[in-house]
Amino acid sequence: MRLPDSAHTSQPWRIHDIAPDFELEDVWALPTPGGPDDFPQLIELVRTFDPEQGSSRVVAALFALRWKIGGLLGWDREDDGLGSRVPSLRDRLPEDLRRDPPDQSPALPFTPLYLTEDEFAGEIANRTMHGVAHLGWVEDENGGYRGQMAVLVKRNGLFGSAYMAAIAPFRHLIVYPRMMRELESEWQERTRGQGKAVV
């Protein structure tokens, strides 16, 4: 499910011009097969998805541990977040993307930036980094469509680099694979409920 960087960089995403100084951390194929017009369903799924309440107790425990440690060590204070330590990327958006910002997820900690017909971006900032979660809707090799997720990061100095390196194994081997399985299960349930065949 993890993809080469070119799967993101070769697409004509708007985020390339908005965050050119961010490093591409990961690119993942999402297990959300569908048709050309199904991107809004993916956005609704992600907007209501809560990784801490999913079926994986391991993922929920890792998220809870991260927030607990962050609270104890002061990683997530308001003065280290958006508009304080770093300006929001909303300041960089062109006029057409500033209109009608997407709804805030009730569960995910990302602040929405913009939403188009096939692209979404949200951001987060704390003492360790300034990050972007990017979702796109792409055509797959079989002529169908699916979601694609990219994570872009601007690390906060040596501390941020060390933090990202330390959590990488947990993200790649535990958190993302289990989250993908939960997304796949939710997607299949929703598409069956709408009478759509899963491609």
Buried (B, 14 or more C-beta within 10 A) or exposed (E): EEBEEEBBEEBEBBBBEBBEEBEBBBBBBBBBBBEEEBBEBBBEBBBEBEBBEBEBEEBBEBBEEBBEEBEEEEBBBEEBBBEEBBEBBBEEBEEEBEEEBBEEBEBBEBBBBBBBEBBBBBBBBBBBBBBBBBBBBBEEEEEBBBBBBBBBBBBBEEEBBEBBEEBEEBBEEBBBBBBBBBBBEBBBEBBEEEEBEEB
